Amino acid sequence: MVKDCVFCNPELEPKQKVVLSNDHCLFFQLEQAQNNGGLLEGAGLIVPKQHRETVFDLTIEEWHATHELLQEVKKFLDHNYKPKGYNLGWNCGEVGGQHIFHDHFHVLPRYQDELLAGKGIRYMFKSKENQRSC
């Protein structure tokens, strides 16, 4: 456990709520993800209970527990929020967009009435703004 980590110490971020859990993982939602109609409606994070910096550091038990919890999370989100699709993923390392260095798996419900409906993760990588300067 890392003293100033918001996932090791959930009380450090009072707006996050543990919605589901199993022996190895927690599913957090922020208060804003629970509001009806918001951009992040239903979105959350699956995190290991033990401090692991990235997904590459998970034990096999944590990996399996992440998969098991993801199935429960999908049922929960489908029932409570009724999304039409999902984006799922990990950001690993600073250049990969990771800002909290405790592994966290993003679960992002997607809705038909979003401005970027139909645009997946690759949309960002295909944009002209994201060209490398080789």
C-alpha positions as CSV (number, residue, x, y, z in Angstrom):
1,M,0.0,0.0,0.0
2,V,1.2,3.4,-0.9
3,K,0.3,6.2,1.5
4,D,-0.8,8.9,-0.9
5,C,-2.4,6.6,-3.5
6,V,-6.1,7.3,-4.0
7,F,-6.7,3.6,-4.9
8,C,-4.8,2.2,-2.0
9,N,-6.6,4.7,0.3
10,P,-10.0,5.3,-1.2
11,E,-10.9,7.8,1.6
12,L,-8.4,10.2,0.0
13,E,-10.9,10.8,-2.8
14,P,-14.3,11.1,-1.1
15,K,-16.1,11.5,-4.5
16,Q,-15.2,7.9,-5.6
17,K,-17.4,5.0,-4.6
18,V,-16.6,1.3,-4.6
19,V,-19.6,-0.1,-6.5
20,L,-18.5,-3.8,-6.9
21,S,-15.6,-5.9,-5.7
22,N,-14.1,-9.3,-5.4
23,D,-11.1,-10.8,-3.5
24,H,-8.5,-9.0,-5.6
25,C,-10.2,-6.0,-7.3
26,L,-12.5,-3.0,-6.8
27,F,-14.7,-1.2,-9.3
28,F,-14.8,2.5,-8.5
29,Q,-17.1,5.1,-9.9
30,L,-16.7,8.9,-9.4
31,E,-19.7,10.8,-8.3
32,Q,-20.0,12.5,-11.7
33,A,-20.2,9.1,-13.4
34,Q,-23.4,8.3,-11.4
35,N,-25.3,11.4,-12.7
36,N,-27.9,10.7,-15.3
37,G,-27.1,12.0,-18.8
38,G,-23.5,13.1,-18.0
39,L,-20.6,12.5,-20.4
40,L,-19.1,9.9,-18.1
41,E,-22.4,8.3,-17.1
42,G,-21.6,4.9,-15.6
43,A,-17.9,5.1,-16.3
44,G,-15.5,3.6,-13.8
45,L,-12.2,1.9,-13.1
46,I,-11.3,-1.7,-12.1
47,V,-8.3,-1.5,-9.8
48,P,-6.3,-4.2,-8.0
49,K,-6.5,-4.0,-4.2
50,Q,-2.8,-4.4,-4.0
51,H,-0.7,-1.6,-5.3
52,R,0.5,-2.5,-8.8
53,E,1.9,0.2,-11.0
54,T,0.6,-1.0,-14.4
55,V,-1.3,-4.0,-15.8
56,F,2.0,-5.6,-16.6
57,D,2.6,-6.0,-12.8
58,L,-0.6,-7.9,-12.1
59,T,-0.4,-11.4,-10.7
60,I,-2.3,-14.1,-12.6
61,E,-4.9,-14.1,-9.8
62,E,-5.4,-10.4,-10.2
63,W,-5.6,-10.8,-14.0
64,H,-8.4,-13.4,-13.6
65,A,-10.1,-11.4,-10.9
66,T,-10.1,-8.3,-13.3
67,H,-11.8,-10.4,-16.0
68,E,-14.4,-11.8,-13.5
69,L,-15.2,-8.3,-12.1
70,L,-15.4,-6.9,-15.7
71,Q,-18.2,-9.4,-16.4
72,E,-20.1,-8.3,-13.2
73,V,-19.5,-4.6,-14.1
74,K,-20.9,-5.1,-17.6
75,K,-24.1,-6.6,-16.1
76,F,-24.4,-3.8,-13.6
77,L,-23.8,-1.1,-16.2
78,D,-26.1,-2.7,-18.8
79,H,-28.9,-2.9,-16.2
80,N,-28.5,0.5,-14.7
81,Y,-27.3,2.7,-17.6
82,K,-28.2,0.8,-20.8
83,P,-25.2,1.8,-22.9
84,K,-25.0,0.8,-26.6
85,G,-21.2,0.1,-26.6
86,Y,-18.0,0.3,-24.5
87,N,-14.5,1.4,-24.7
88,L,-12.1,-0.5,-22.4
89,G,-8.5,0.0,-21.7
90,W,-5.3,0.7,-19.7
91,N,-3.0,3.7,-19.9
92,C,0.5,2.5,-19.0
93,G,3.3,4.9,-18.3
94,E,3.4,8.7,-18.5
95,V,3.7,8.8,-22.3
96,G,0.8,6.3,-22.5
97,G,-1.4,8.7,-20.6
98,Q,-1.2,7.2,-17.1
99,H,-1.6,9.9,-14.4
100,I,-2.2,7.7,-11.3
101,F,0.5,5.1,-11.0
102,H,-1.7,2.4,-9.6
103,D,-3.0,0.1,-12.3
104,H,-6.5,1.0,-13.3
105,F,-8.6,-0.5,-16.1
106,H,-11.0,2.0,-17.7
107,V,-14.6,0.9,-18.3
108,L,-16.3,3.5,-20.4
109,P,-19.9,3.0,-21.5
110,R,-20.8,4.6,-24.8
111,Y,-24.2,6.0,-25.9
112,Q,-25.9,6.5,-29.3
113,D,-26.6,10.2,-28.6
114,E,-22.9,11.2,-27.9
115,L,-21.2,13.6,-30.3
116,L,-18.4,11.1,-30.9
117,A,-20.7,8.0,-31.1
118,G,-19.0,5.5,-33.4
119,K,-15.5,6.9,-32.8
120,G,-13.4,4.4,-30.9
121,I,-10.0,4.5,-29.3
122,R,-8.2,4.6,-32.7
123,Y,-9.9,7.8,-33.6
124,M,-7.4,9.8,-31.5
125,F,-4.4,8.0,-33.0
126,K,-5.6,8.6,-36.5
127,S,-6.0,12.4,-36.0
128,K,-3.5,14.7,-37.7
129,E,-2.8,16.3,-34.3
130,N,-1.2,13.1,-33.1
131,Q,1.4,12.6,-35.9
132,R,4.9,11.8,-34.7
133,S,7.7,14.2,-35.7
134,C,10.1,11.6,-37.1
